[in-house]
Amino acid sequence: MTTSGSGTRMPALFLAHGNPMNAIADNEFTRSLGRLAAELPRPDAIMVVSAHWLTWGTRVLSAETPRTIHDFSGFPEALYAIQYPAPGAPGQAQLVRELLPEAALDDGWGLDHASWLVLRHMWPAADIPTFELSLDLGATPQEHWDLGARLLPLRDRGVLVVGSGNIVHSFAGARWEPDPPAHPWATEFDAWVADALLRGDRESLVHYDSAGTVARLSVPTNDHYLPLLYPAAMRTDADEVTFPHAGIEMASMSMRCVRFG
């Protein structure tokens, strides 16, 4: 593993997280996270744009020692016992505040499972300073994209930006039996978004509802889709787009992960 170092631009990532049980699973998805971490420069800090921190206005986690939030119910006790005691990154949070003056610092939140579910498979030692950026409930997809574009300088300051959500995220279509086949609409929308990412098609990514019925079924609410727009908006002309993992779980949850750069 290399270090971020002076003059090295960090990649940006979108990571699926899906079912909270992935936190303790050993499967192709979780193994792909470990392989990805081994390929990345070691970040000075990690900022997760979380599908599970929804606020009015944009907030930046500034806690020095973020708590581990178990924001789900009805799962085995093993999930609630998980702690991810990564240090906070108040200095990098302040840098975000300088790039987004309208954002508010917040030391009361922590690391929800959109963060620790994926990070514990990537950096299990929890020794990289980590903080979150919330999703503004009042912002349009275009405004979320614009926020992401303004955060591009973070990549040159050793910060790994991670959007954590799911391109397709439909509980209405979910099937809980082992390895159910994907719904055709979920496969079609996931492929449609992947093609837009490869082409750098901002208009399609922002106006994802232009995909019609498959978009409405795949994105019944856009909280899990919006984190994709932040790293996508930080892509530069020099960045290759690759997919460290792809697939559909539970018939209606895209597990596609995206690396920019």
PyMOL commands that set and color helices and strands:
alter all, ss='L'
color gray80, all
select helices_A, chain A and resi 20-23+28-39+77-80+90-99+113-122+141-150+152-157+184-199+202-206+208-211+213-218+226-233
alter helices_A, ss='H'
color red, helices_A
select strands_A, chain A and resi 12-16+45-55+59-61+67-68+104-106+110-111+130-136+159-165+241-245+248-249+253-254+257-260
alter strands_A, ss='S'
color yellow, strands_A
deselect
rebuild
show_as cartoon
